[in-house]
């Protein structure tokens, strides 16, 4: 039995009448109970509670409850989680903002870089940012008082990667080779743990001058052998591989040698946890984002199940169908899948009037895809903020991954993904 009560001062009391305690989290932080009672202070805006009883019974589903809290005001106030100067590495940006006085909610006008933005029913705004500084202006007027607040949000594209540690550092009395190459990776590190048998990762190998080295200068071995390793893609930006892991601990040895003969070796330990057939290896959060059109999320972030050996083309196929879309593509789900267009009646009916006038005749209200609005438009995807240089059929995300299917008007440059379209090397 579950009982929930939202008190007028923002305290949330949760009671679970059972002899087995469940794991209860609020906004990702585990809560402690007193005789199965939970009392917390709500934060402004969205509060997400999860009740997880799978430690008692694996068949139990994790229950999620969302509470939105908006505190009373003294006089006219604008409430938001925006800060005076913010820096972000993702062009798809979300914030909450609302206005109220001591009597009721007050209409709030929001503009982003001079263009109006619309909120959902819970006062959250999903917008697309341009490179560098973005002006967000909040204006509230209750007929007696008027308030205006401006915030600057700076979008700096994410370029950083994790340095991979040297497996053979200099010993006592030995000098380090300052001309040795190096590698970085956004998703590979020593001691990582994964579920399932498939892992796709990206690395960038460079010489001492920072010049990118192609896969021909890389030697990889998994558990002492070259088998179980597949080259997915190699271009002038990065190189991607797919591994077929054994259950338990795996050793990935990487050696990079530049044209001048300078070399460096790396050793990565990866533990793979086996899962029963048909059992999810975890969940990923999927969304469909059209922020570059000023429309925010066409489908908000939603958790979906992942299965061992299933690439995200299959997951995307389920995700689109479950949300009422049809789609056009090339290739197959198993190989070479390319998302050309998504279709849904009235999909773009809420497009800003200015854009409708500017791009009249260059798009359809019932779909969105390549070459709509501009010659550089189409669908791309990111995983945890990074844009892979390989397609949907070659991506096998891990538990907890954030996958965003994003529309671009300029070959990915407007969403931070231009580097993913590098040419072959």
C-alpha positions as CSV (number, residue, x, y, z in Angstrom):
1,X,0.0,0.0,0.0
2,X,1.3,3.5,-0.9
3,X,0.1,6.7,0.7
4,X,1.2,10.1,-0.5
5,X,0.5,13.5,1.0
6,X,1.8,16.9,-0.2
7,X,1.7,19.4,2.7
8,X,1.2,23.1,2.2
9,X,4.7,24.0,3.2
10,X,6.4,21.8,0.7
11,X,7.1,18.8,2.8
12,X,6.5,15.4,1.2
13,X,5.6,12.5,3.4
14,X,5.9,9.0,2.0
15,X,4.7,5.9,3.8
16,X,5.2,2.3,2.6
17,X,3.3,-0.3,4.6
18,X,5.4,-3.3,4.1
19,X,7.7,-5.5,6.1
20,X,10.5,-5.1,3.5
21,X,12.0,-1.6,3.1
22,X,12.2,-0.3,-0.5
23,X,15.0,2.0,-1.8
24,X,13.5,5.5,-2.1
25,X,15.2,8.3,-3.9
26,X,14.4,12.0,-4.3
27,X,16.0,13.8,-7.2
28,X,18.6,11.0,-7.4
29,X,19.5,11.0,-3.7
30,X,18.6,8.0,-1.5
31,X,16.4,8.9,1.4
32,X,16.5,7.5,4.9
33,X,13.3,6.5,6.7
34,X,11.9,6.4,10.2
35,X,9.7,3.3,10.4
36,X,9.1,3.5,6.6
37,X,8.1,7.3,6.9
38,X,10.0,9.8,4.6
39,X,9.9,13.5,5.3
40,X,11.8,15.9,3.0
41,X,11.8,19.5,1.9
42,X,10.8,19.9,-1.7
43,X,12.9,22.1,-4.0
44,X,11.3,24.6,-6.4
45,X,10.0,23.1,-9.6
46,X,10.2,19.4,-10.3
47,X,10.9,16.7,-7.7
48,X,11.2,13.1,-8.8
49,X,10.7,10.3,-6.3
50,X,11.5,6.7,-7.2
51,X,10.5,3.6,-5.2
52,X,12.6,0.6,-6.0
53,X,11.7,-2.8,-4.5
54,X,13.7,-4.9,-6.9
55,X,16.1,-5.9,-4.2
56,X,13.2,-7.8,-2.6
57,X,11.6,-9.0,-5.8
58,X,13.2,-8.6,-9.2
59,X,9.8,-8.7,-10.9
60,X,8.7,-5.5,-9.2
61,X,8.7,-2.4,-11.3
62,X,10.4,0.8,-10.1
63,X,7.6,3.3,-9.4
64,X,8.1,7.0,-10.2
65,X,6.2,9.9,-8.8
66,X,6.7,13.6,-9.8
67,X,5.7,16.5,-7.6
68,X,6.0,20.1,-8.7
69,X,6.3,22.7,-5.9
70,X,5.8,26.4,-6.3
71,X,6.1,28.5,-3.1
72,X,3.8,31.4,-2.3
73,X,5.2,34.9,-2.9
74,X,5.1,38.3,-1.2
75,X,4.3,40.8,-3.9
76,X,5.3,40.2,-7.6
77,X,8.1,37.7,-7.9
78,X,9.8,35.8,-10.8
79,X,11.0,32.3,-9.8
80,X,13.6,30.4,-11.9
81,X,16.5,28.1,-11.7
82,X,18.4,30.3,-14.1
83,X,21.6,31.9,-12.7
84,X,23.1,35.3,-13.7
85,X,25.9,33.8,-15.7
86,X,25.7,30.2,-16.8
87,X,28.0,28.1,-19.0
88,X,26.7,24.9,-20.7
89,X,28.1,22.4,-23.2
90,X,24.8,21.2,-24.7
91,X,22.8,23.5,-27.1
92,X,19.5,21.9,-26.0
93,X,18.8,23.7,-22.7
94,X,16.0,23.4,-20.2
95,X,15.0,25.7,-17.4
96,X,11.9,26.5,-15.3
97,X,10.5,29.9,-14.7
98,X,7.2,31.3,-13.5
99,X,5.8,34.5,-11.9
100,X,3.3,34.9,-9.1
101,X,2.2,37.4,-6.5
102,X,0.6,36.9,-3.1
103,X,-2.7,36.1,-4.8
104,X,-2.1,33.8,-7.8
105,X,0.1,32.9,-10.7
106,X,1.0,35.8,-13.0
107,X,1.6,35.5,-16.8
108,X,5.2,35.4,-17.6
109,X,6.7,36.3,-21.0
110,X,9.9,34.6,-21.9
111,X,12.2,35.4,-24.8
112,X,15.4,33.7,-25.9
113,X,17.6,35.8,-28.1
114,X,14.7,38.0,-28.9
115,X,12.3,35.2,-29.8
116,X,9.3,34.2,-27.6
117,X,9.5,30.8,-25.9
118,X,6.6,28.7,-24.7
119,X,6.5,26.6,-21.5
120,X,4.8,23.3,-20.8
121,X,2.1,23.1,-18.1
122,X,4.7,22.8,-15.4
123,X,6.6,25.9,-16.3
124,X,9.6,24.3,-17.9
125,X,11.1,25.6,-21.1
126,X,13.1,23.6,-23.6
127,X,15.1,25.8,-26.0
128,X,17.9,25.6,-28.4
129,X,21.0,27.8,-27.8
130,X,23.3,29.4,-30.3
131,X,27.1,29.3,-29.9
132,X,28.5,31.8,-27.3
133,X,26.2,34.1,-25.4
134,X,22.4,33.7,-25.3
135,X,20.0,36.2,-23.7
136,X,17.0,34.9,-21.8
137,X,14.6,37.7,-20.7
138,X,11.7,37.1,-18.2
139,X,9.0,39.7,-18.0
140,X,6.1,39.6,-15.5
141,X,3.3,42.1,-15.2
142,X,0.3,41.8,-12.8
143,X,-1.3,45.2,-13.8
144,X,0.2,46.9,-10.7
145,X,3.9,46.0,-10.8
146,X,6.2,44.9,-13.6
147,X,9.4,43.0,-13.3
148,X,12.1,42.2,-15.9
149,X,15.0,39.8,-15.3
150,X,17.7,39.0,-17.9
151,X,20.1,36.0,-17.8
152,X,23.1,35.2,-20.0
153,X,23.6,31.6,-20.8
154,X,26.9,30.8,-22.7
155,X,26.9,27.7,-24.8
156,X,30.4,26.3,-25.3
157,X,30.5,23.1,-27.4
158,X,31.8,20.1,-25.6
159,X,35.2,19.0,-26.9
160,X,36.9,17.6,-23.9
161,X,37.7,13.8,-23.6
162,X,39.1,11.6,-20.9
163,X,42.9,11.1,-21.1
164,X,43.7,7.4,-21.2
165,X,46.6,6.6,-18.8
166,X,49.9,5.2,-20.0
167,X,50.3,1.5,-19.3
168,X,54.1,1.6,-19.4
169,X,55.3,4.8,-17.6
170,X,59.0,5.5,-17.3
171,X,60.8,3.6,-14.6
172,X,63.4,5.1,-12.1
173,X,66.1,6.9,-13.9
174,X,64.3,6.7,-17.3
175,X,63.2,9.7,-19.2
176,X,59.7,10.1,-20.6
177,X,59.5,10.2,-24.4
178,X,58.1,13.7,-24.8
179,X,57.4,12.9,-28.5
180,X,55.2,9.9,-27.7
181,X,51.7,10.0,-29.0
182,X,48.6,10.0,-26.8
183,X,45.0,9.0,-26.9
184,X,41.8,10.4,-25.3
185,X,38.3,8.9,-25.1
186,X,34.9,10.3,-24.0
187,X,33.7,6.8,-23.0
188,X,36.7,4.5,-22.2
189,X,38.5,4.3,-18.9
190,X,40.4,1.7,-16.8
191,X,38.2,-0.3,-14.4
192,X,34.9,0.4,-16.3
193,X,32.0,-2.0,-15.7
194,X,29.3,-2.8,-18.3
195,X,26.3,-5.1,-18.7
196,X,26.1,-7.4,-21.7
197,X,28.7,-8.5,-24.1
198,X,28.9,-5.5,-26.6
199,X,30.8,-2.3,-26.1
200,X,31.3,0.5,-28.6
201,X,33.8,3.2,-27.9
202,X,35.5,6.1,-29.5
203,X,39.2,7.2,-29.2
204,X,41.3,9.9,-30.7
205,X,45.0,9.2,-31.1
206,X,47.3,12.1,-31.9
207,X,51.1,12.6,-32.3
208,X,53.1,15.0,-30.2
209,X,52.1,17.9,-32.5
210,X,48.4,17.1,-32.0
211,X,47.9,15.6,-35.5
212,X,45.2,12.9,-35.5
213,X,46.6,9.4,-36.2
214,X,44.3,7.1,-38.2
215,X,43.5,3.5,-37.3
216,X,46.5,2.2,-39.3
217,X,48.7,3.5,-36.5
218,X,46.7,1.7,-33.8
219,X,47.1,-1.9,-32.6
220,X,44.3,-3.3,-30.4
221,X,44.1,-6.7,-28.6
222,X,41.3,-8.0,-26.5
223,X,42.4,-10.6,-23.9
224,X,45.6,-11.1,-25.9
225,X,43.9,-11.6,-29.3
226,X,42.9,-9.5,-32.3
227,X,39.6,-11.3,-32.5
228,X,36.5,-9.7,-30.9
229,X,37.5,-6.3,-32.1
230,X,35.8,-4.5,-35.1
231,X,36.7,-1.2,-36.5
232,X,33.4,0.8,-36.8
233,X,34.5,4.1,-38.3
234,X,37.7,6.1,-38.8
235,X,37.8,9.7,-40.0
236,X,39.9,12.8,-39.5
237,X,38.3,13.5,-36.1
238,X,38.2,10.2,-34.2
239,X,38.2,6.4,-34.5
240,X,35.5,4.0,-33.2
241,X,35.6,0.3,-32.4
242,X,33.2,-2.4,-31.2
243,X,34.2,-5.1,-28.7
244,X,32.7,-8.5,-28.1
245,X,33.4,-9.0,-24.4
246,X,33.7,-12.2,-22.3
247,X,31.8,-12.4,-19.1
248,X,33.9,-11.2,-16.3
249,X,37.1,-9.2,-16.6
250,X,38.5,-8.3,-20.0
251,X,41.8,-6.6,-20.9
252,X,42.0,-4.2,-23.8
253,X,45.5,-3.4,-24.9
254,X,46.0,-0.4,-27.2
255,X,49.3,0.6,-28.7
256,X,49.8,3.7,-30.9
257,X,52.9,4.3,-33.0
258,X,53.3,7.4,-35.0
259,X,55.1,7.7,-38.4
260,X,58.4,8.6,-36.7
261,X,58.3,5.4,-34.6
262,X,57.4,7.0,-31.3
263,X,55.0,4.7,-29.5
264,X,52.9,4.4,-26.3
265,X,50.9,1.5,-24.8
266,X,47.7,1.6,-22.8
267,X,45.8,-1.1,-20.9
268,X,42.1,-0.9,-20.1
269,X,40.3,-3.4,-17.7
270,X,36.6,-3.9,-18.5
271,X,34.3,-6.0,-16.4
272,X,31.3,-7.4,-18.3
273,X,28.3,-8.7,-16.3
274,X,26.2,-11.3,-18.1
275,X,22.4,-11.0,-18.2
276,X,19.7,-13.6,-18.8
277,X,18.3,-13.7,-22.4
278,X,15.3,-11.4,-22.7
279,X,16.3,-9.5,-19.6
280,X,17.1,-5.8,-20.0
281,X,20.8,-4.8,-19.4
282,X,19.5,-1.5,-18.2
283,X,17.7,1.6,-19.4
284,X,18.6,4.6,-21.5
285,X,16.9,8.0,-21.7
286,X,15.7,8.8,-25.2
287,X,14.3,12.1,-26.5
288,X,13.5,13.8,-29.8
289,X,14.7,17.4,-29.9
290,X,13.7,20.2,-32.3
291,X,15.1,23.1,-30.3
292,X,16.8,24.6,-33.4
293,X,13.2,25.3,-34.6
294,X,12.2,26.8,-31.3
295,X,10.0,23.8,-30.5
296,X,11.9,22.1,-27.8
297,X,11.4,18.4,-27.3
298,X,9.0,16.7,-29.7
299,X,9.2,13.8,-27.3
300,X,10.6,14.6,-23.8
301,X,13.3,12.5,-22.2
302,X,11.8,9.0,-21.6
303,X,13.4,5.9,-20.1
304,X,13.5,2.9,-22.4
305,X,14.8,-0.7,-21.9
306,X,18.1,-1.9,-23.4
307,X,18.8,-5.5,-24.4
308,X,22.2,-7.2,-24.9
309,X,23.3,-7.1,-28.5
310,X,20.5,-4.7,-29.6
311,X,21.7,-1.5,-31.3
312,X,19.9,1.7,-30.9
313,X,18.3,1.5,-34.4
314,X,16.0,-1.2,-32.9
315,X,15.4,0.9,-29.8
316,X,14.6,3.9,-31.9
317,X,12.2,1.9,-34.0
318,X,10.2,0.9,-30.9
319,X,10.5,4.4,-29.4
320,X,9.1,6.2,-32.4
321,X,6.2,3.7,-32.9
322,X,5.3,3.9,-29.2
323,X,5.0,7.7,-29.5
324,X,2.8,7.6,-32.6
325,X,5.4,8.3,-35.3
326,X,6.2,6.6,-38.6
327,X,9.5,7.2,-40.2
328,X,11.5,7.0,-43.4
329,X,15.0,5.6,-43.4
330,X,17.7,3.9,-45.5
331,X,19.7,0.8,-44.7
332,X,18.2,-1.7,-42.2
333,X,17.9,-1.8,-38.5
334,X,20.8,-4.2,-38.4
335,X,23.2,-2.3,-40.6
336,X,23.6,1.1,-42.2
337,X,20.5,2.6,-40.6
338,X,20.0,6.3,-41.4
339,X,17.0,8.2,-40.1
340,X,15.8,10.4,-42.9
341,X,12.4,11.7,-41.7
342,X,9.9,11.3,-38.9
343,X,6.2,11.7,-39.6
344,X,3.1,12.6,-37.5
345,X,0.1,14.6,-38.5
346,X,0.3,18.2,-37.4
347,X,3.9,17.7,-36.1
348,X,5.0,21.2,-37.0
349,X,1.6,23.0,-36.6
350,X,2.9,24.9,-33.6
351,X,6.0,26.2,-35.4
352,X,6.6,29.9,-34.8
353,X,4.8,32.2,-37.2
354,X,8.0,33.9,-38.2
355,X,9.6,30.7,-39.2
356,X,6.5,29.6,-41.1
357,X,6.6,32.8,-43.1
358,X,10.4,32.6,-43.6
359,X,10.5,29.0,-44.7
360,X,7.1,28.7,-46.5
361,X,7.2,25.9,-49.0
362,X,10.4,24.3,-47.7
363,X,8.8,21.9,-45.2
364,X,5.6,19.9,-44.4
365,X,3.6,20.3,-41.2
366,X,3.2,16.5,-41.0
367,X,6.9,15.5,-40.9
368,X,10.4,16.6,-40.3
369,X,13.5,15.4,-42.0
370,X,16.5,16.0,-44.2
371,X,16.6,19.1,-46.5
372,X,13.6,20.6,-44.7
373,X,14.1,24.4,-44.2
374,X,17.8,24.3,-45.4
375,X,20.1,22.1,-47.4
376,X,22.1,21.2,-44.3
377,X,19.2,19.9,-42.2
378,X,18.6,16.4,-40.9
379,X,18.6,14.2,-37.9
380,X,21.7,13.5,-35.7
381,X,22.1,11.8,-32.4
382,X,24.3,12.3,-29.3
383,X,25.2,9.9,-26.5
384,X,25.8,11.6,-23.1
385,X,26.4,14.9,-25.0
386,X,28.9,13.4,-27.5
387,X,28.1,13.0,-31.2
388,X,29.5,9.7,-32.4
389,X,31.0,9.4,-35.8
390,X,29.1,6.2,-36.5
391,X,25.4,5.5,-37.2
392,X,22.5,4.1,-35.2
393,X,23.2,0.5,-36.2
394,X,26.7,0.6,-34.7
395,X,25.7,2.2,-31.4
396,X,25.2,-0.1,-28.3
397,X,24.5,2.2,-25.3
398,X,25.1,1.3,-21.7
399,X,22.7,1.6,-18.7
400,X,22.0,5.2,-17.8
401,X,23.0,6.6,-21.2
402,X,21.3,9.8,-22.4
403,X,20.5,9.6,-26.1
404,X,19.1,12.7,-27.8
405,X,17.8,12.5,-31.4
406,X,18.4,16.1,-32.6
407,X,17.4,18.1,-35.6
408,X,20.0,20.3,-37.2
409,X,19.7,23.1,-39.8
410,X,23.4,23.3,-40.5
411,X,25.2,20.0,-40.7
412,X,25.3,19.7,-36.8
413,X,27.1,23.0,-36.3
414,X,24.1,24.5,-34.6
415,X,23.8,21.7,-32.1
416,X,27.4,21.0,-31.3
417,X,27.7,18.0,-33.5
418,X,29.6,19.4,-36.6
419,X,32.7,17.4,-35.7
420,X,30.8,14.1,-36.1
421,X,30.6,14.7,-39.8
422,X,34.4,14.6,-40.4
423,X,35.6,13.1,-43.6
424,X,37.3,9.7,-43.9
425,X,41.0,9.4,-43.1
